[in-house]
Amino acid sequence: MLPKELLEILACPKCKGELEYRPGNNGEGEVLICHSCKLVYEVIDGIPNMLIEEAKPLEE
């Protein structure tokens, strides 16, 4: 679980938009989602991977 203070300051590195935090469940890990860019950023060992080139497309 990412600290609330960190979630408040994080923004999408591509569009600078708001991110939605989804905690891990059902075998999936924690992620941050940008709905504007439709990108998913993984959280690995409690550290958000905010590299645009490593983001995955959002599957809705």
C-alpha positions in Angstrom: 0.0 0.0 0.0 1.4 3.3 -1.0 1.4 6.1 1.5 -1.5 8.6 1.1 1.0 11.5 1.1 2.8 10.0 -1.9 -0.4 9.4 -3.8 -1.4 13.0 -3.4 1.7 14.3 -5.2 2.2 11.7 -7.9 1.0 12.6 -11.4 1.2 10.9 -14.8 4.6 11.6 -16.3 3.2 11.8 -19.8 0.2 14.2 -19.3 0.7 15.4 -15.7 -2.8 14.2 -15.0 -4.3 12.5 -11.9 -3.6 8.9 -11.2 -5.9 6.3 -9.8 -4.4 3.9 -7.3 -5.5 0.2 -7.4 -4.2 -2.0 -4.7 -3.2 -5.5 -5.6 -5.8 -8.3 -5.6 -6.6 -11.5 -7.4 -3.0 -12.2 -8.2 -2.5 -8.8 -9.7 0.0 -6.3 -8.3 -0.5 -2.7 -7.3 -0.9 -0.2 -10.1 -1.4 3.5 -10.9 -3.7 4.3 -13.7 -3.9 7.3 -15.9 -7.4 7.4 -17.5 -6.4 10.3 -19.8 -3.5 8.5 -21.4 -5.0 5.1 -20.8 -1.7 3.9 -19.3 -1.0 1.6 -16.3 2.1 2.1 -14.2 3.1 -0.9 -12.1 4.2 -0.6 -8.4 7.1 -2.9 -7.8 8.1 -3.7 -4.2 6.3 -0.5 -3.1 8.0 1.7 -5.7 6.0 3.2 -8.5 7.6 2.6 -11.9 6.8 5.8 -13.7 8.7 5.2 -16.9 6.4 5.9 -19.8 8.1 3.4 -22.0 7.4 0.6 -19.5 3.8 1.5 -18.9 1.2 -0.9 -20.2 -2.0 0.1 -22.1 -5.2 0.2 -20.0 -7.5 -2.7 -20.8 -11.0 -1.6 -19.9 
